[in-house]
Amino acid sequence: MSKLFQINEDDLGALEATLPQLADALMPVLNNKLRVQIRRVQQILSDVRWDYGPPTDVEIIPVDDV
């Protein structure tokens, strides 16, 4: 059984904003392994943001023009 942890929305937003900045700063020394690890961290943050549900399952309901 997995143990679940909670990240509040402000902290999650900070992590999501900081990761690309770190990746940009590290770009000169990033090898393929590190790039894959950064993408994995990004995917984990996205999974947390979407509560581990696929964001592709979001239904868009158009607003009728009145």
HUKA-V904861 format. One line per field, one symbol per residue. ss: DSSP state (2 for helix, 1 for strand, 0 for the rest). phi: phi as a letter, one per 30 degrees, with the letter a starting at -180 (. if undefined). A space follows every 50 residues. Layout:
BEGIN
ss: ???
phi: ???
END
This chain:
BEGIN
ss: 00000000222222222222222222222002222222222222222220 0000222000000000
phi: .dcccccdddddddddddedddddddedcdceddddddddddddddddec hicdddddcccddddc
END
